[in-house]
Amino acid sequence: MLSEFAQARWSTAAATYDGALAEGLKPAPDAILLRARILLKLDEKKAVPFLLAHRFEHAPLRERATRSMYLGMAYARMRDFAEADRHFSEAASHAGDARFRSELAYQRARRHLLHGDTLGAWHWHEAASADRSLAGRIRSEQLRSFILAQEERYVDQARSVVAVLDAIGNKRDDFLEEWCTCVHTLAVLARELPLFDFAERAQRELDAGEAWPDDFRTSWFQALKAVGWCKALQGDSLNAFRYLRRAQSVAPSVVWTAMVHLDRAHFARTIREEQWADNEVAAAEEIAASIDWEATGGEERVALLLLAESVSPIDPARGTFYVARYSNLGAVRSNLHHFAFDHRMEALAAYATGIVKRANGNATAAEESFRTAWTIFDRIGYAWRAGRAALRLFETTGKSRWAHLAEDKFEPYAKSWLADEWRRSMEQPDRDESPRLTPMQERIFRLICAGHSTDAIARELRRSHHTVRNHLKLVFKAFGVNSRSALVAHAARRGLID
């Protein structure tokens, strides 16, 4: 059991303990504590009743102190901070070992992070840093990265994560949990920030390592997917798809599989493979229809936002449905940012909502949503996502300020599709005066000008007559006309058709 725990095979270690218990074996205090530690990692709600069921009256002081510390950890994660503090104080009164005091300080710092108190976390970080063993130094630096994340100092956090990986060095097997956590975190940060050296480091760590433990399967999947995005952001589409294939092969659930389909759809569109993209979106929608979304709780729910972004230009009603479905599910729990008040999710939801509002012809509401996304992404340094929000604001408002801001944010990504998207947007003639149409509205506009009837357009686009009529009304509104003939005449005067 101890060996399995050391290899971060927590579920296997738990099964070993439970199997021995079923055979009538009486566990020793250290085995009970190990089982409690596993519960804290896998099912924290069960940790308190488990620990309360084992009193440890006659156990040595160290075991009793450890039990109190674990109770403090469990109550902190349940947001019962008064009980957490009581048990942490009890643990401190029993503990005389310097390394134990350092670990206790580490756990107290995490408690303050869960409470949103970074000053308290920094206070206990100083105490936790007293242990200068390799394990102590790794733990202290990882704690520092958690605090930096909560302060939204993501570049500094990335440097701290690299410092942990440097400290681990060739002792990956001895610090497997810390290594998996750091590689996962670094890959995601490298995807969001213009940190290409760190992206390469995450890739090297991933490629050098073997299969991750089953309990880290989601982290492994997310790290591979993030490196795929890093490749795409550097203009390397071939390797972007390669890492997405690797991610799909280890996807921990069908929801995450749907996410890969949506990523592939996005990348396919960047290389103008529209049919491929449509097929990927269709596969994702088929999976989404079978999912019990209430049973999910993590970042896999973002698939609903990606679905909304993907389908809104073609069918705004479906996009509206997916955004509403996401909003009704409540808060997302991110295992990567477990200790941070993570505003990234709020920004992702705002961006997707803006796409949907714009597709529905509500430019004012779309602008408000894109502004929210811009403000958050810009503040936390997520440059390319801020740039996308700025570009959408330019397309929605026509204000050149947003075009310049998008250009600035995209500057590190000159080889990616982002730069191409910006250039295409700038190349449109009379941008400040031209109506702003969604891709579906643009297609309908072109077909109307070519003389197609509403029924013919519905057949061509494989949409209902009602859907086409709704889009057509939005096209009329965008051009300020009330009929097909007026639309064609207006477009001809403006030189928008041949």
C-alpha positions as CSV (number, residue, x, y, z in Angstrom):
1,M,0.0,0.0,0.0
2,L,2.8,2.4,0.9
3,S,4.5,1.7,-2.4
4,E,1.3,2.2,-4.4
5,F,0.8,5.5,-2.6
6,A,4.3,6.6,-3.4
7,Q,3.7,5.9,-7.1
8,A,0.6,8.2,-7.0
9,R,-1.6,5.1,-7.5
10,W,-4.0,6.2,-4.9
11,S,-7.1,4.3,-6.0
12,T,-5.0,1.1,-6.1
13,A,-3.6,1.8,-2.6
14,A,-7.2,2.4,-1.3
15,A,-8.3,-0.9,-2.8
16,T,-5.4,-2.7,-1.1
17,Y,-6.4,-1.2,2.3
18,D,-10.1,-1.9,1.9
19,G,-9.4,-5.5,0.7
20,A,-7.3,-6.1,3.8
21,L,-10.0,-4.7,6.0
22,A,-12.6,-7.0,4.3
23,E,-10.4,-10.0,5.2
24,G,-10.6,-9.1,8.9
25,L,-7.1,-7.6,9.3
26,K,-6.8,-4.8,11.8
27,P,-5.0,-1.8,10.3
28,A,-2.1,-0.1,12.2
29,P,-2.3,3.7,12.9
30,D,0.1,4.5,10.0
31,A,-2.1,2.5,7.5
32,I,-5.2,4.3,8.8
33,L,-3.5,7.7,8.3
34,L,-2.4,6.7,4.8
35,R,-6.0,5.7,4.0
36,A,-7.2,9.1,5.3
37,R,-4.6,10.9,3.1
38,I,-5.9,9.0,0.1
39,L,-9.5,10.1,0.9
40,L,-8.2,13.7,1.1
41,K,-6.9,13.3,-2.5
42,L,-9.8,11.4,-4.0
43,D,-13.0,11.9,-1.9
44,E,-12.4,14.6,0.7
45,K,-16.0,14.7,1.9
46,K,-15.5,11.2,3.4
47,A,-12.2,12.1,5.1
48,V,-13.8,13.7,8.2
49,P,-16.2,10.8,9.2
50,F,-13.3,8.4,8.5
51,L,-10.9,10.2,10.8
52,L,-13.5,10.8,13.5
53,A,-14.2,7.0,13.5
54,H,-10.5,6.4,14.4
55,R,-9.7,8.2,17.7
56,F,-6.0,7.2,18.2
57,E,-6.3,7.6,22.0
58,H,-3.3,5.3,22.6
59,A,-1.3,6.1,19.6
60,P,2.1,8.0,19.8
61,L,2.0,11.8,19.7
62,R,3.2,11.9,16.1
63,E,0.2,9.8,14.8
64,R,-2.2,11.9,16.9
65,A,-0.7,15.1,15.5
66,T,-1.0,13.8,12.0
67,R,-4.6,12.9,12.5
68,S,-5.4,16.4,13.7
69,M,-3.6,17.9,10.7
70,Y,-5.6,15.7,8.3
71,L,-8.8,16.8,10.0
72,G,-7.7,20.4,9.6
73,M,-7.1,19.8,5.9
74,A,-10.5,18.1,5.5
75,Y,-12.4,20.8,7.3
76,A,-10.6,23.5,5.3
77,R,-11.6,22.0,2.0
78,M,-15.2,21.8,3.3
79,R,-14.8,25.6,4.0
80,D,-15.3,25.1,7.7
81,F,-12.3,27.2,8.6
82,A,-13.0,27.5,12.3
83,E,-12.9,23.7,12.7
84,A,-9.8,23.6,10.5
85,D,-8.0,26.1,12.7
86,R,-8.9,24.2,15.8
87,H,-7.5,20.9,14.5
88,F,-4.4,22.6,13.1
89,S,-3.7,24.2,16.5
90,E,-4.2,20.8,18.2
91,A,-1.7,19.3,15.7
92,A,0.8,22.1,16.5
93,S,0.5,21.4,20.2
94,H,1.5,17.7,19.7
95,A,4.3,18.2,17.2
96,G,7.9,18.6,18.0
97,D,9.5,17.4,14.8
98,A,10.8,20.2,12.5
99,R,9.8,18.5,9.3
100,F,6.3,17.9,10.6
101,R,6.0,21.5,11.6
102,S,7.0,22.5,8.1
103,E,4.4,20.3,6.6
104,L,1.8,21.6,9.0
105,A,2.7,25.2,8.0
106,Y,2.3,24.1,4.3
107,Q,-1.2,22.8,5.0
108,R,-2.1,26.0,7.0
109,A,-1.0,28.1,4.0
110,R,-3.3,26.1,1.8
111,R,-6.2,26.6,4.2
112,H,-5.6,30.4,3.9
113,L,-5.6,30.1,0.1
114,L,-9.0,28.4,0.2
115,H,-10.2,31.3,2.3
116,G,-8.8,33.8,-0.2
117,D,-6.2,35.1,2.2
118,T,-2.9,35.3,0.3
119,L,-1.2,37.4,3.1
120,G,-1.9,34.5,5.6
121,A,-0.7,32.0,3.0
122,W,2.6,33.9,2.6
123,H,3.0,34.0,6.4
124,W,2.8,30.2,6.6
125,H,4.9,29.8,3.5
126,E,7.8,31.3,5.3
127,A,7.4,28.7,8.1
128,A,7.0,25.9,5.6
129,S,10.3,26.9,4.0
130,A,12.3,26.0,7.1
131,D,12.6,22.4,5.9
132,R,15.6,22.5,3.6
133,S,15.5,18.9,2.6
134,L,14.8,18.2,-1.1
135,A,11.2,17.3,-0.3
136,G,10.8,20.4,1.8
137,R,12.2,22.7,-0.9
138,I,10.0,21.2,-3.5
139,R,6.9,21.5,-1.3
140,S,7.8,25.1,-0.4
141,E,8.3,26.2,-4.1
142,Q,5.1,24.4,-5.1
143,L,3.2,26.3,-2.4
144,R,4.7,29.5,-3.7
145,S,3.3,28.7,-7.2
146,F,-0.1,28.2,-5.7
147,I,0.0,31.6,-4.0
148,L,1.2,33.3,-7.1
149,A,-1.7,31.7,-9.0
150,Q,-4.2,33.1,-6.6
151,E,-2.6,36.5,-7.0
152,E,-3.1,36.1,-10.7
153,R,0.7,36.5,-11.2
154,Y,0.8,33.8,-13.9
155,V,4.1,34.5,-15.4
156,D,5.7,34.3,-12.0
157,Q,3.8,31.2,-11.3
158,A,5.1,29.6,-14.4
159,R,8.7,30.4,-13.4
160,S,8.0,28.9,-9.9
161,V,6.6,25.7,-11.5
162,V,9.8,25.4,-13.6
163,A,11.8,25.8,-10.4
164,V,10.0,22.8,-9.0
165,L,10.7,20.7,-12.1
166,D,14.4,21.7,-11.9
167,A,14.5,20.7,-8.2
168,I,12.9,17.3,-9.0
169,G,15.4,16.7,-11.8
170,N,15.9,13.0,-12.4
171,K,14.0,12.0,-9.3
172,R,10.6,12.0,-11.0
173,D,9.7,8.6,-9.6
174,D,10.3,9.9,-6.0
175,F,8.1,13.0,-6.6
176,L,5.5,11.7,-9.1
177,E,2.6,13.6,-7.7
178,E,4.5,16.9,-7.7
179,W,5.9,16.2,-11.2
180,C,2.5,15.5,-12.7
181,T,0.9,18.6,-11.1
182,C,3.8,20.8,-12.4
183,V,3.9,19.5,-15.9
184,H,0.1,19.9,-16.2
185,T,0.2,23.4,-14.8
186,L,3.1,24.5,-17.0
187,A,1.5,23.2,-20.2
188,V,-1.7,25.1,-19.5
189,L,0.1,28.3,-18.5
190,A,2.2,28.1,-21.7
191,R,-1.0,27.7,-23.7
192,E,-2.5,30.9,-22.2
193,L,0.7,33.1,-22.0
194,P,3.3,34.0,-24.6
195,L,5.9,31.7,-22.9
196,F,7.2,29.6,-25.8
197,D,10.3,28.4,-23.9
198,F,8.0,27.1,-21.1
199,A,5.9,25.4,-23.8
200,E,9.0,23.6,-25.0
201,R,9.8,22.6,-21.5
202,A,6.4,21.2,-20.9
203,Q,6.6,19.3,-24.2
204,R,10.0,17.8,-23.3
205,E,8.7,16.7,-19.9
206,L,5.7,15.1,-21.5
207,D,7.6,13.3,-24.2
208,A,10.3,12.0,-21.7
209,G,7.8,10.7,-19.2
210,E,6.0,7.4,-19.3
211,A,2.3,6.9,-18.9
212,W,0.9,8.9,-16.0
213,P,-0.9,7.1,-13.0
214,D,-4.6,6.6,-13.6
215,D,-5.5,9.1,-10.9
216,F,-3.8,11.7,-12.9
217,R,-5.4,10.8,-16.2
218,T,-7.3,14.0,-16.5
219,S,-4.2,16.1,-15.9
220,W,-2.3,14.0,-18.5
221,F,-5.0,14.6,-21.0
222,Q,-5.2,18.3,-20.3
223,A,-1.4,18.7,-20.5
224,L,-1.3,16.9,-23.9
225,K,-4.2,19.0,-25.2
226,A,-2.5,22.2,-24.0
227,V,0.7,21.4,-25.8
228,G,-1.4,20.8,-28.9
229,W,-2.7,24.4,-28.5
230,C,0.8,25.7,-28.0
231,K,1.9,24.1,-31.3
232,A,-1.1,25.7,-33.1
233,L,-0.4,29.1,-31.6
234,Q,3.1,28.8,-33.0
235,G,1.8,27.9,-36.5
236,D,2.7,24.2,-36.2
237,S,-0.7,22.7,-37.3
238,L,0.8,19.2,-37.9
239,N,2.1,18.8,-34.4
240,A,-1.1,20.5,-33.0
241,F,-3.2,17.7,-34.4
242,R,-0.6,15.1,-33.3
243,Y,-0.9,16.1,-29.7
244,L,-4.6,16.2,-29.9
245,R,-4.6,12.6,-31.1
246,R,-2.4,11.7,-28.1
247,A,-4.8,13.5,-25.8
248,Q,-7.8,11.7,-27.3
249,S,-6.2,8.4,-26.7
250,V,-6.0,9.0,-22.9
251,A,-9.3,11.0,-22.6
252,P,-10.7,10.2,-19.1
253,S,-14.4,10.5,-20.2
254,V,-16.5,11.1,-23.3
255,V,-17.0,14.7,-22.3
256,W,-13.3,15.3,-22.8
257,T,-13.4,13.4,-26.0
258,A,-16.0,15.9,-27.2
259,M,-13.6,18.7,-26.3
260,V,-11.0,17.2,-28.6
261,H,-13.5,17.1,-31.4
262,L,-14.2,20.8,-30.9
263,D,-10.5,21.6,-30.7
264,R,-9.9,19.8,-34.0
265,A,-12.9,21.6,-35.5
266,H,-11.3,24.9,-34.6
267,F,-7.9,24.0,-36.0
268,A,-9.5,22.6,-39.1
269,R,-11.3,25.9,-39.8
270,T,-8.0,27.8,-39.4
271,I,-6.6,25.8,-42.3
272,R,-9.9,26.3,-44.3
273,E,-11.0,22.7,-44.0
274,E,-14.7,23.5,-43.4
275,Q,-16.2,20.1,-44.1
276,W,-13.7,18.5,-41.7
277,A,-14.6,21.1,-39.1
278,D,-18.3,20.5,-39.6
279,N,-17.8,16.7,-39.1
280,E,-15.9,17.3,-35.9
281,V,-18.6,19.6,-34.5
282,A,-21.3,17.0,-35.4
283,A,-19.4,14.3,-33.5
284,A,-19.1,16.6,-30.5
285,E,-22.8,17.4,-30.6
286,E,-23.7,13.7,-30.7
287,I,-21.6,13.1,-27.6
288,A,-23.0,16.1,-25.8
289,A,-26.5,14.9,-26.3
290,S,-25.8,11.8,-24.4
291,I,-24.1,13.5,-21.4
292,D,-25.6,14.0,-18.0
293,W,-24.2,17.5,-17.5
294,E,-25.4,17.8,-13.9
295,A,-23.1,14.9,-13.0
296,T,-20.1,16.9,-14.3
297,G,-18.3,19.4,-12.2
298,G,-14.9,20.2,-13.7
299,E,-13.5,22.0,-16.7
300,E,-15.1,19.5,-19.0
301,R,-18.2,21.7,-18.9
302,V,-16.3,24.3,-21.0
303,A,-17.2,21.9,-23.9
304,L,-20.7,23.6,-23.8
305,L,-19.1,27.0,-24.4
306,L,-17.0,25.7,-27.2
307,L,-20.1,24.1,-28.8
308,A,-21.9,27.5,-28.5
309,E,-19.0,29.2,-30.3
310,S,-18.9,26.6,-33.0
311,V,-22.6,26.4,-33.9
312,S,-23.8,30.0,-33.3
313,P,-22.6,31.4,-36.7
314,I,-24.7,28.8,-38.4
315,D,-27.6,28.3,-35.9
316,P,-27.8,31.0,-33.2
317,A,-30.7,29.2,-31.5
318,R,-28.5,26.1,-30.8
319,G,-25.7,28.4,-29.6
320,T,-28.1,30.1,-27.2
321,F,-29.1,26.7,-25.9
322,Y,-25.6,25.6,-25.1
323,V,-24.7,28.9,-23.3
324,A,-27.9,28.6,-21.3
325,R,-27.1,25.0,-20.5
326,Y,-23.7,26.0,-19.2
327,S,-25.0,28.9,-17.1
328,N,-27.6,26.7,-15.4
329,L,-25.0,24.2,-14.2
330,G,-23.4,26.4,-11.6
331,A,-19.7,27.0,-10.7
332,V,-17.0,25.1,-12.4
333,R,-14.4,23.3,-10.2
334,S,-11.0,23.4,-11.8
335,N,-8.5,20.9,-10.4
336,L,-5.7,23.0,-11.9
337,H,-6.7,26.2,-10.1
338,H,-8.0,24.6,-7.0
339,F,-6.5,27.3,-4.7
340,A,-7.3,30.3,-6.9
341,F,-10.4,32.4,-7.4
342,D,-10.1,31.7,-11.1
343,H,-11.7,34.3,-13.3
344,R,-10.6,32.6,-16.4
345,M,-13.9,30.6,-16.5
346,E,-15.9,33.8,-16.2
347,A,-14.0,35.3,-19.2
348,L,-14.4,32.1,-21.3
349,A,-18.2,32.2,-20.6
350,A,-18.4,35.9,-21.5
351,Y,-16.6,35.4,-24.8
352,A,-18.9,32.5,-25.8
353,T,-21.9,34.6,-24.8
354,G,-20.7,37.4,-26.9
355,I,-20.4,35.1,-29.9
356,V,-24.0,33.9,-29.4
357,K,-25.4,37.4,-28.8
358,R,-23.7,38.7,-32.0
359,A,-25.1,35.8,-34.0
360,N,-28.6,36.6,-32.7
361,G,-28.2,40.2,-34.0
362,N,-27.8,41.8,-30.5
363,A,-24.7,43.9,-31.0
364,T,-25.1,45.9,-27.8
365,A,-25.2,42.8,-25.6
366,A,-22.4,41.2,-27.6
367,E,-20.2,44.2,-27.0
368,E,-20.8,44.1,-23.3
369,S,-19.9,40.4,-23.1
370,F,-16.7,40.9,-25.3
371,R,-15.7,43.8,-23.1
372,T,-16.0,41.6,-20.0
373,A,-13.9,38.9,-21.6
374,W,-11.3,41.5,-22.8
375,T,-11.0,43.1,-19.3
376,I,-10.3,39.8,-17.6
377,F,-8.0,38.3,-20.1
378,D,-6.0,41.5,-20.4
379,R,-5.7,41.8,-16.7
380,I,-4.4,38.3,-16.1
381,G,-2.0,38.4,-19.1
382,Y,-3.8,35.9,-21.4
383,A,-2.7,37.7,-24.5
384,W,-4.1,35.8,-27.4
385,R,-7.5,35.4,-25.7
386,A,-7.6,39.1,-25.0
387,G,-6.7,39.7,-28.6
388,R,-9.6,37.6,-29.8
389,A,-11.9,39.5,-27.6
390,A,-10.5,42.8,-28.9
391,L,-10.9,41.6,-32.5
392,R,-14.5,40.7,-31.9
393,L,-15.1,44.1,-30.4
394,F,-13.6,45.7,-33.5
395,E,-15.9,43.6,-35.7
396,T,-18.9,44.5,-33.5
397,T,-18.3,48.2,-33.0
398,G,-16.0,49.2,-36.0
399,K,-13.8,51.2,-33.6
400,S,-10.2,51.1,-34.8
401,R,-8.9,51.2,-31.1
402,W,-9.9,47.5,-30.7
403,A,-8.1,46.6,-34.0
404,H,-4.9,48.1,-32.6
405,L,-5.3,46.3,-29.3
406,A,-5.8,43.0,-31.1
407,E,-2.8,43.6,-33.2
408,D,-0.7,44.2,-30.1
409,K,-1.9,41.1,-28.3
410,F,-1.4,38.9,-31.4
411,E,2.2,40.2,-32.0
412,P,3.9,37.1,-30.3
413,Y,1.7,34.8,-32.4
414,A,2.7,36.1,-35.9
415,K,2.9,32.6,-37.3
416,S,-0.5,31.4,-36.1
417,W,-4.0,31.6,-37.5
418,L,-4.6,34.6,-35.1
419,A,-2.4,36.9,-37.2
420,D,-4.2,35.6,-40.4
421,E,-7.6,36.3,-38.9
422,W,-6.5,39.8,-37.9
423,R,-5.2,40.5,-41.5
424,R,-8.4,39.2,-43.1
425,S,-10.4,41.5,-40.9
426,M,-8.3,44.5,-41.8
427,E,-8.5,43.7,-45.5
428,Q,-12.3,44.1,-45.7
429,P,-13.1,47.3,-47.5
430,D,-14.9,50.2,-45.8
431,R,-14.8,48.3,-42.6
432,D,-16.1,51.2,-40.5
433,E,-19.2,51.5,-42.7
434,S,-19.9,47.9,-43.8
435,P,-22.6,45.9,-42.1
436,R,-21.3,43.2,-39.8
437,L,-22.7,39.8,-40.6
438,T,-22.1,36.4,-39.1
439,P,-20.7,33.7,-41.4
440,M,-24.2,32.3,-41.9
441,Q,-25.7,35.7,-42.6
442,E,-22.9,36.4,-45.1
443,R,-23.7,33.1,-46.9
444,I,-27.5,34.0,-47.0
445,F,-26.7,37.5,-48.2
446,R,-24.6,36.1,-51.1
447,L,-27.3,33.6,-52.1
448,I,-30.0,36.3,-52.0
449,C,-27.9,38.5,-54.2
450,A,-27.4,35.6,-56.6
451,G,-31.2,35.3,-57.0
452,H,-31.9,32.2,-54.8
453,S,-35.3,31.9,-53.1
454,T,-35.7,31.3,-49.4
455,D,-36.6,27.6,-50.0
456,A,-33.6,27.2,-52.3
457,I,-31.3,28.7,-49.6
458,A,-32.8,26.4,-47.0
459,R,-32.0,23.4,-49.2
460,E,-28.5,24.7,-50.0
461,L,-27.6,25.3,-46.4
462,R,-29.6,22.3,-45.0
463,R,-31.5,24.6,-42.7
464,S,-35.2,25.0,-42.1
465,H,-37.3,27.6,-43.9
466,H,-38.0,29.3,-40.6
467,T,-34.2,29.5,-39.7
468,V,-33.4,31.1,-43.0
469,R,-36.2,33.6,-42.7
470,N,-34.9,34.7,-39.2
471,H,-31.4,35.1,-40.6
472,L,-32.7,37.1,-43.6
473,K,-34.5,39.5,-41.2
474,L,-31.2,40.1,-39.5
475,V,-29.5,40.7,-42.9
476,F,-32.2,43.3,-43.8
477,K,-31.7,45.0,-40.4
478,A,-27.9,45.1,-40.9
479,F,-28.3,46.9,-44.2
480,G,-31.2,49.0,-43.2
481,V,-33.6,47.7,-45.9
482,N,-37.0,46.0,-45.9
483,S,-36.9,43.8,-49.0
484,R,-34.8,41.6,-51.2
485,S,-34.8,44.1,-54.1
486,A,-33.7,46.9,-51.8
487,L,-31.0,44.7,-50.4
488,V,-29.6,43.8,-53.8
489,A,-29.8,47.4,-55.0
490,H,-28.0,48.7,-51.9
491,A,-25.3,46.0,-52.1
492,A,-24.7,46.9,-55.8
493,R,-24.4,50.6,-55.1
494,R,-21.8,49.8,-52.4
495,G,-19.9,47.5,-54.7
496,L,-20.4,44.5,-52.5
497,I,-21.6,42.3,-55.4
498,D,-20.5,42.0,-59.0
